[in-house]
Amino acid sequence: ECMMKKWSASAYAFFHPIPAIEYHHGCKCHVFSCAAKECEQGIACYLDTTDKESMGNMRKHIRSCWGTDVLDMADNIENLESARRLVKAHQNNRTITSMFECLKGKGAVTYSHHAHTKTEMCLRPFNIVKDHGFNCLMKTGHPAYYPPHPMTISCDAKTIFAKTCQQIAKLLQEYDGELNFATDAWTSPNHQVFITFMVHFIHDGHPICMLLDFIEVAKSHSGDNLAEAF
């Protein structure tokens, strides 16, 4: 209890207030359990070392589990109780699935309390060509087949996209006739709201419908929200 009175750093707010007392290889230590749901990982702080008051391991876990932004906010709060209220507020914010990873050699799954960023949710890496399962599918029956490098695919995709945009822009700018633009919006089953922009025209005697853009809308596509956003 005397030691607990000295624990005023913001990092303690991310762990249960009362640690377990254990002995690892004959060394006495306090084991702090992470307060994040579905985590409960224990961080050992040894009491017989010169750096027994160091919180490096605790802060390292906080960054990976809660995120640097939450830790920075807690560091700017004056006292531990206020920091605990901040942590509790973020603990209850479960709007999207947390990222997870397999523990090496154990096969168990652990979850980070730090929610995905928008970039992480939308990311579709080209590194899939290095995946063992993907290569098994591609090379079965064709063992000599050589998948291109992920960087090659990435560069080619960007080049194709840029040149396609140029060709479409040239086609529409030089088109001798009427261009009819349209929009459509809907909510997907996972509650993401999207809107598309299309153009309709006649090309070589055939009706053409061309997708110009496909974006995610920050709010539901009601009339008021669309008017505010666009």
Buried (B, 14 or more C-beta within 10 A) or exposed (E): EEEEEEBEBBBBBBBEEEBEEEEEEEEEBBBBBBBBEEBEBBBBBBEEEEEEEEBEEBBEBBBBBBBEEBBEBBEEBEEBEEBBEBBEEBBEEEEEEBBEEEEEEEEEEBBBBBBBEEEEEEEEEBEEBEEEEEBEEBEEEEEEEEBEEBEEBBEEEEEEEEEEEEEBEEBEEEEEEEEEEEEEBEEEEEEEBBBBBBBEBEEEEEEEEBEBEEEEBEEEBEEEBBEEEE
